[in-house]
Amino acid sequence: METPLEVDVVTAARLHQEGALLLDVREPFEVVTSVIAGSRHIPMRQIPESFNDLPRDRLILVQCHHGGRSLRVTQFLRANGFEQVSNVAGGIDAWAEQIDPSLPRY
């Protein structure tokens, strides 16, 4: 089955619970404000130097604030040989709205 380019936050939350890596590509100052438990933080600008730190045998769900930067990272990773990568549409803002209302929104 082909990995979709984007998934909604409900699907992402389920996949994360099932073992997918939730990759947060926001800036450090954003992560201080709000973070999803169990996610891994690598700022967008550091992704090219972090290839060897990312699994190629596990689904990676990329998220940012609203989904724009994470979509670019998803496309970048796919272009560089990562097959199991999906963008989290709506980002942490949608996650806070639909999955975990205790997360601060900004």
FENCORZI-V723350 format. One record per backbone hydrogen bond with DSSP energy under -0.5 kcal/mol. CO is the residue of the C=O (numbers start at 0). NH is the residue of the N-H. E is the energy in kcal/mol with one decimal. If there is no record, write none. Layout:
CO,NH,E
CO,NH,E
//
This chain:
4,86,-3.3
6,88,-2.5
7,11,-2.6
8,12,-2.7
9,13,-1.8
10,14,-2.7
11,15,-2.8
12,16,-2.1
13,17,-1.6
14,19,-2.6
15,18,-1.4
19,21,-0.5
20,22,-0.8
20,60,-3.6
21,23,-0.6
21,39,-3.1
22,24,-0.6
22,62,-3.0
23,41,-2.3
24,43,-2.0
26,29,-1.2
26,30,-1.7
27,31,-1.8
28,32,-0.7
29,33,-1.9
34,36,-0.5
35,38,-2.0
39,23,-3.3
39,41,-0.6
42,45,-2.2
43,46,-1.6
46,49,-1.9
47,50,-0.6
49,52,-1.6
49,53,-0.5
50,53,-1.7
58,20,-2.8
59,61,-0.6
59,85,-2.5
60,22,-3.1
61,87,-2.8
62,24,-2.5
63,91,-2.9
64,92,-2.2
65,89,-1.0
66,70,-1.1
67,71,-1.7
68,72,-2.3
69,73,-2.6
70,74,-2.5
71,75,-2.3
72,76,-3.0
73,77,-2.4
74,78,-2.2
75,79,-0.9
76,79,-0.7
76,81,-2.5
77,80,-1.5
80,82,-0.7
82,84,-1.0
83,59,-2.6
85,61,-2.8
86,6,-2.7
86,88,-0.9
87,90,-1.8
89,92,-0.5
89,93,-1.8
90,94,-1.9
91,95,-2.6
92,96,-1.7
93,97,-3.0
94,98,-2.8
94,99,-2.4
99,102,-2.1
//
